[in-house]
Amino acid sequence: MVPACNLLVSITLLLPPISMFSLPKCNFPAVFNFGDSNSDTGGLSAVFGQLPPPSGQTFFHSPAGRNSDGRLLIDFIAEGLGLPYLSPFLDSMGTNFSHGANYATAGSTIRRQNTTIFQSGYSPISLDVQYAEFSDFFKRSPIIREKGDVFKNLFPENYKFSSALYTFDIGQNDLTAGYKLNLTTEQVKLYVPDVISQFTTIIKKVYALGGRAFWIHNTGPVGCLPYIMDTRLITAAQVDPHGCASPFNGVSQFFNQKLKEAVTQLRKQLPSAAITYVDIYSVKYSLVAQAKKLGFDDPFLVCCGHGGKYNFNNERRCGSTKMVKGKEILIAKSCKDPSSRISWDGIHFTEAANRWMYSQIADGAFSDPPVPLKMACHRKK
């Protein structure tokens, strides 16, 4: 028979710290998001035109500015907090900013890119520009609210800025930008410290304007994207047991290591900030590694694409068309069941994958400190 004291110790070790149970929910009144296509809810499409069908087909039933068949992780985060989906800051049609705003645009980077979107595909709305938009929004919102009528209801009250959750999901494009310039993985690593330095500068600026709760995603396993697997030279020896390209994932892990170190320093420099570091890399890698077990098909098989090993052709991405006898025909179309796939278009995830990822991060299991999303206003002790 196991002694009662030993049994009690064993049970105690399985339980989270008592303080976790006593934390009150934060009741975030707003979310302000900064990022790239992983969280863009229509910013880039508001400027450069809507994504073509079949994007948005699963949930919105038409293109909705998202690189997916439906909702993104940021949409599930908003739902989880009981808030409406975030309106893109750059969209002037039907937008409501009373519960926050989304500054993310597809193709955004932390560092400015010395190129145009037409040359490289990278957005001109880099993180420093996103901050400039937020700063202007912060200063002008009370002035606009004073006009009364409809304006009062479309912009956030002052208290919401200091009580809001500030979410960040950006950095992946800073890495792939180097690969597009044919830099080696080691060469890309050399500029990562500068990328992280620019990132921390923005966090400090948001803090200076009163932001206190930060939810920061690290970058995902780039080497598991069909886009990388298809367009980069990868030898058999560089493919890991789950089919991903190890050298590219190694750079992502290096980026995340430097980001986590920076977050640790930020906690010391910004004593009133609650900064949650979310290991989205491990969540996404786990999804790829356990795809079949979780009910998904081949994790590298793209849902919306055309031809090739992964149903991905970089020249004919999701939504591509061609003219046949004077008629425009959709050739890069959706698979029959997007919920069975992880990859939507070779770069981004399906709604089903995003929903699963949210289920993994919402309770704090992949966070440092391990606080649930709804309690992310509490500082690490």
Phi and psi in degrees as a GROMACS rama.xvg file:
@    title "Ramachandran Plot"
@    xaxis  label "Phi"
@    yaxis  label "Psi"
@TYPE xy
-80.3671  125.918  VAL-2
-54.9976  143.851  PRO-3
-59.2586  -36.7893  ALA-4
-67.0054  -38.9308  CYS-5
-67.1105  -38.5942  ASN-6
-64.281  -40.2815  LEU-7
-63.7904  -41.6932  LEU-8
-62.0515  -42.9046  VAL-9
-62.0817  -44.1107  SER-10
-65.0453  -40.6922  ILE-11
-61.8005  -39.4205  THR-12
-65.9714  -23.5117  LEU-13
-83.7251  -15.0237  LEU-14
-91.9414  146.037  LEU-15
-68.446  163.504  PRO-16
-53.8207  145.39  PRO-17
-56.1592  -35.4938  ILE-18
-59.4697  -27.5358  SER-19
-63.1364  -34.4724  MET-20
-74.4097  -24.8867  PHE-21
-91.9122  -6.02347  SER-22
-69.9864  127.579  LEU-23
-78.6226  154.862  PRO-24
-69.2728  150.753  LYS-25
-84.444  -23.0174  CYS-26
51.6824  54.7869  ASN-27
-58.5762  126.108  PHE-28
-86.0322  -10.3407  PRO-29
-160.176  160.21  ALA-30
-131.298  133.676  VAL-31
-118.107  118.099  PHE-32
-111.221  139.07  ASN-33
-125.059  133.324  PHE-34
175.277  -158.14  GLY-35
-122.705  -151.277  ASP-36
-66.4998  -18.036  SER-37
-65.8802  -19.4408  ASN-38
-137.096  12.6403  SER-39
-75.2456  118.71  ASP-40
-101.211  18.2916  THR-41
135.875  9.25577  GLY-42
-64.5224  -52.3827  GLY-43
-67.7234  -39.468  LEU-44
-68.4964  -24.229  SER-45
-67.8883  -26.0563  ALA-46
-97.2159  -43.902  VAL-47
-109.264  8.13931  PHE-48
103.005  149.352  GLY-49
-64.3131  148.016  GLN-50
-63.9473  147.301  LEU-51
-79.0662  161.102  PRO-52
-59.175  151.555  PRO-53
-96.8604  19.9775  PRO-54
-56.8542  142.698  SER-55
81.2057  -0.0529956  GLY-56
-63.9221  -33.7376  GLN-57
-71.0952  -46.2461  THR-58
-107.585  -45.9604  PHE-59
-89.6905  -15.6586  PHE-60
65.7831  14.0907  HIS-61
-170.356  164.867  SER-62
-54.4659  133.046  PRO-63
-131.92  28.3084  ALA-64
76.8259  5.83542  GLY-65
-111.171  138.537  ARG-66
-82.4208  72.4838  ASN-67
-171.72  171.678  SER-68
-81.5196  -10.1222  ASP-69
-161.367  -131.085  GLY-70
-77.7709  151.192  ARG-71
-99.3231  173.666  LEU-72
-58.1901  -40.3737  LEU-73
-65.2143  -29.5631  ILE-74
-67.5541  -41.3877  ASP-75
-69.7814  -32.066  PHE-76
-64.062  -45.4666  ILE-77
-60.9494  -45.1828  ALA-78
-58.3564  -45.6067  GLU-79
-61.8309  -28.0471  GLY-80
-91.8156  1.5081  LEU-81
73.8283  26.6021  GLY-82
-112.416  157.643  LEU-83
-66.6052  162.637  PRO-84
-62.5231  145.408  TYR-85
-72.8083  131.121  LEU-86
-78.6423  137.749  SER-87
-68.1259  133.958  PRO-88
-58.3141  -34.572  PHE-89
-82.367  -5.09106  LEU-90
-93.482  124.074  ASP-91
-98.14  2.938  SER-92
-113.092  114.336  MET-93
68.8828  24.1581  GLY-94
-90.6212  149.898  THR-95
-137.598  115.699  ASN-96
-103.175  13.7501  PHE-97
-64.5898  -21.6615  SER-98
-117.354  24.2489  HIS-99
119.626  -173.439  GLY-100
-152.975  156.754  ALA-101
-115.575  118.66  ASN-102
-99.6045  -2.12637  TYR-103
-68.0649  143.531  ALA-104
-135.535  145.177  THR-105
-58.5826  135.045  ALA-106
86.9811  2.50976  GLY-107
-70.7878  149.764  SER-108
-127.25  167.345  THR-109
-75.6449  -49.3316  ILE-110
-87.2494  144.204  ARG-111
-63.1452  141.97  ARG-112
-100.135  135.881  GLN-113
-83.7701  58.6915  ASN-114
-163.493  170.895  THR-115
-102.881  162.254  THR-116
-63.2847  -27.958  ILE-117
-75.4301  -22.6401  PHE-118
-87.7495  -43.0093  GLN-119
-117.2  -20.6164  SER-120
90.9557  -3.11162  GLY-121
-88.1515  139.101  TYR-122
-69.2905  144.593  SER-123
-75.3636  -8.72158  PRO-124
-90.3025  71.8497  ILE-125
-71.4799  174.067  SER-126
-60.6169  -36.1768  LEU-127
-66.1035  -33.2798  ASP-128
-70.6634  -39.9527  VAL-129
-59.9758  -40.4037  GLN-130
-64.756  -40.8808  TYR-131
-60.1146  -39.3862  ALA-132
-63.6568  -44.8704  GLU-133
-63.8357  -43.7907  PHE-134
-59.8211  -42.4059  SER-135
-65.9652  -41.6871  ASP-136
-61.6547  -43.3549  PHE-137
-60.3341  -43.8212  PHE-138
-75.9764  -34.6582  LYS-139
-90.5169  -20.1228  ARG-140
-55.9571  -48.6471  SER-141
-64.2239  -31.2508  PRO-142
-67.6573  -42.621  ILE-143
-68.7874  -38.4913  ILE-144
-62.8665  -30.6903  ARG-145
-65.6048  -17.8687  GLU-146
-69.2898  -18.0184  LYS-147
73.6352  -162.543  GLY-148
53.0062  -136.492  ASP-149
-66.4037  -29.6663  VAL-150
-62.4829  -35.4457  PHE-151
-63.4215  -30.2941  LYS-152
-93.0146  -7.25426  ASN-153
-102.601  -5.72221  LEU-154
-126.538  149.798  PHE-155
-74.3546  145.084  PRO-156
-65.5908  158.662  GLU-157
-56.8211  -39.7709  ASN-158
-63.3356  -24.2338  TYR-159
-67.7754  -26.1531  LYS-160
-67.7996  -41.6001  PHE-161
-80.8655  -20.2344  SER-162
-99.7117  -2.65176  SER-163
-75.9431  165.25  ALA-164
-99.8841  128.234  LEU-165
-103.996  113.603  TYR-166
-106.65  141.787  THR-167
-133.357  127.977  PHE-168
-143.447  85.9139  ASP-169
-154.924  152.295  ILE-170
134.456  -26.3348  GLY-171
-58.9973  -41.8475  GLN-172
-70.3957  -24.7762  ASN-173
-63.8054  -32.2135  ASP-174
-77.7844  -47.9061  LEU-175
-67.8292  -23.795  THR-176
-61.7898  -37.0975  ALA-177
-67.5996  -38.9096  GLY-178
-65.9593  -34.5905  TYR-179
-66.2053  -24.9748  LYS-180
-89.6672  9.29899  LEU-181
64.4378  27.3994  ASN-182
-76.1642  150.194  LEU-183
-76.837  165.633  THR-184
-61.0375  -35.2878  THR-185
-68.2343  -36.1024  GLU-186
-68.991  -35.9987  GLN-187
-65.0475  -40.9272  VAL-188
-57.0734  -32.1874  LYS-189
-63.6234  -30.7275  LEU-190
-98.1584  -0.659749  TYR-191
-58.0778  -43.5874  VAL-192
-55.9251  -37.2076  PRO-193
-68.4179  -38.6503  ASP-194
-60.2239  -46.6833  VAL-195
-64.7632  -38.1353  ILE-196
-61.3055  -42.6843  SER-197
-67.93  -33.9529  GLN-198
-63.8057  -47.6248  PHE-199
-64.4477  -31.2551  THR-200
-60.6324  -41.4392  THR-201
-68.0369  -41.0635  ILE-202
-57.7213  -43.431  ILE-203
-64.7415  -36.2114  LYS-204
-69.3916  -39.895  LYS-205
-65.1465  -39.6222  VAL-206
-60.3704  -40.7575  TYR-207
-64.2343  -25.252  ALA-208
-89.9925  3.6105  LEU-209
110.32  -4.18692  GLY-210
-65.0679  134.805  GLY-211
-127.481  -26.9649  ARG-212
-110.41  117.578  ALA-213
-119.965  131.799  PHE-214
-120.419  102.899  TRP-215
-111.689  117.938  ILE-216
-85.7043  136.462  HIS-217
-77.7439  -177.653  ASN-218
-92.5642  151.54  THR-219
-80.2262  175.092  GLY-220
-74.8023  89.9409  PRO-221
-55.2867  -33.5175  VAL-222
-69.79  -2.8308  GLY-223
-102.815  0.972475  CYS-224
-81.5029  130.086  LEU-225
-53.4763  -33.4574  PRO-226
-57.2142  -45.3158  TYR-227
-71.1891  -43.7219  ILE-228
-60.5478  -31.0326  MET-229
-88.2914  -33.2789  ASP-230
-102.181  -13.932  THR-231
-104.623  153.226  ARG-232
-80.1852  112.779  LEU-233
-129.812  125.245  ILE-234
-84.9897  162.123  THR-235
-59.7868  -35.0616  ALA-236
-69.1337  -19.1615  ALA-237
-91.9024  -2.01317  GLN-238
-90.7815  126.811  VAL-239
-81.2603  175  ASP-240
-57.5301  -20.4011  PRO-241
-102.847  7.55863  HIS-242
93.9259  4.16699  GLY-243
-93.134  159.374  CYS-244
-85.8797  106.985  ALA-245
-56.8698  -44.7826  SER-246
-59.2678  -39.629  PRO-247
-73.1207  -36.5102  PHE-248
-67.7006  -31.1514  ASN-249
-62.434  -37.9214  GLY-250
-67.979  -41.1514  VAL-251
-60.0639  -42.3793  SER-252
-66.3438  -36.2381  GLN-253
-64.6814  -44.999  PHE-254
-57.1762  -45.6925  PHE-255
-67.2214  -35.4597  ASN-256
-61.8787  -46.3349  GLN-257
-67.6386  -35.8821  LYS-258
-65.7106  -43.4003  LEU-259
-65.2295  -38.5923  LYS-260
-62.4407  -39.7568  GLU-261
-66.7202  -38.5375  ALA-262
-63.2664  -39.9262  VAL-263
-59.3291  -42.2937  THR-264
-69.2187  -37.7832  GLN-265
-62.1502  -36.2543  LEU-266
-62.8436  -32.7912  ARG-267
-76.3105  -36.9368  LYS-268
-80.5379  -26.065  GLN-269
-120.654  76.4655  LEU-270
-59.7683  -24.4621  PRO-271
-94.0449  2.305  SER-272
-89.1768  142.244  ALA-273
-105.779  106.564  ALA-274
-112.974  115.988  ILE-275
-105.089  122.094  THR-276
-97.2932  120.342  TYR-277
-108.778  122.804  VAL-278
-82.8426  72.5004  ASP-279
-69.3992  -22.9034  ILE-280
-58.0392  -50.2625  TYR-281
-64.7965  -35.1152  SER-282
-65.0178  -48.113  VAL-283
-68.3953  -38.493  LYS-284
-67.1476  -39.3088  TYR-285
-62.7296  -37.0998  SER-286
-62.7891  -43.6045  LEU-287
-66.2802  -45.9669  VAL-288
-65.0174  -32.6583  ALA-289
-108.812  19.5627  GLN-290
-49.3443  -53.6024  ALA-291
-63.4396  -41.9084  LYS-292
-62.2814  -31.7909  LYS-293
-88.3235  0.308496  LEU-294
96.1867  9.21427  GLY-295
-96.5212  162.812  PHE-296
-79.1975  -165.895  ASP-297
-47.7804  120.63  ASP-298
-65.2458  -15.3392  PRO-299
-100.273  -2.87433  PHE-300
-84.4934  114.393  LEU-301
-74.7478  139.991  VAL-302
-77.4116  -51.5888  CYS-303
-107.499  102.44  CYS-304
-169.942  -164.571  GLY-305
-154.878  109.228  HIS-306
74.692  176.366  GLY-307
83.9785  171.605  GLY-308
-57.7781  -37.1262  LYS-309
-108.173  13.8595  TYR-310
60.3664  38.4241  ASN-311
-135.058  128.064  PHE-312
-131.078  115.041  ASN-313
-61.0266  -23.1545  ASN-314
-88.0097  -15.7003  GLU-315
-133.963  70.7838  ARG-316
-74.5257  174.18  ARG-317
-45.4426  126.869  CYS-318
92.3665  -1.73423  GLY-319
-65.7802  146.5  SER-320
-128.242  169.179  THR-321
-146.889  157.683  LYS-322
-89.0306  127.601  MET-323
-127.91  111.656  VAL-324
52.8578  44.2574  LYS-325
78.9959  6.8678  GLY-326
-119.996  136.03  LYS-327
-80.1214  121.911  GLU-328
-116.714  132.343  ILE-329
-74.8851  122.186  LEU-330
-110.337  -31.7192  ILE-331
-96.8301  84.1541  ALA-332
-106.456  174.412  LYS-333
-76.9791  152.413  SER-334
-72.4072  168.095  CYS-335
-66.3851  -35.7005  LYS-336
-131.847  87.2064  ASP-337
-56.409  -26.8106  PRO-338
-69.7199  -10.732  SER-339
-92.6328  -4.88754  SER-340
-113.139  154.079  ARG-341
-92.4813  -47.7286  ILE-342
-90.0448  125.91  SER-343
-78.6794  -52.8898  TRP-344
-132.674  14.1673  ASP-345
98.2056  -16.7365  GLY-346
-126.118  -37.3875  ILE-347
-112.71  168.843  HIS-348
-101.438  156.457  PHE-349
-74.8749  164.683  THR-350
-59.5153  -39.8662  GLU-351
-60.5837  -41.2103  ALA-352
-67.8063  -42.3158  ALA-353
-63.2139  -39.0664  ASN-354
-62.8517  -43.3408  ARG-355
-64.0752  -42.0086  TRP-356
-61.3137  -41.0052  MET-357
-61.5848  -40.3849  TYR-358
-61.6776  -25.5375  SER-359
-83.7443  -33.1766  GLN-360
-96.1326  -18.1646  ILE-361
-61.4631  -32.5801  ALA-362
-91.8859  3.03874  ASP-363
87.2108  6.42994  GLY-364
-63.1121  -25.3785  ALA-365
-113.977  22.2825  PHE-366
-110.818  153.691  SER-367
-129.208  111.179  ASP-368
-70.447  162.084  PRO-369
-78.2091  59.4261  PRO-370
-102.324  142.222  VAL-371
-62.9276  159.297  PRO-372
-51.6099  -45.0991  LEU-373
-70.1964  -7.14915  LYS-374
-118.662  20.6407  MET-375
-75.2323  6.4819  ALA-376
-88.754  -2.80487  CYS-377
-93.0243  128.946  HIS-378
-73.61  151.751  ARG-379
-72.7748  130.945  LYS-380
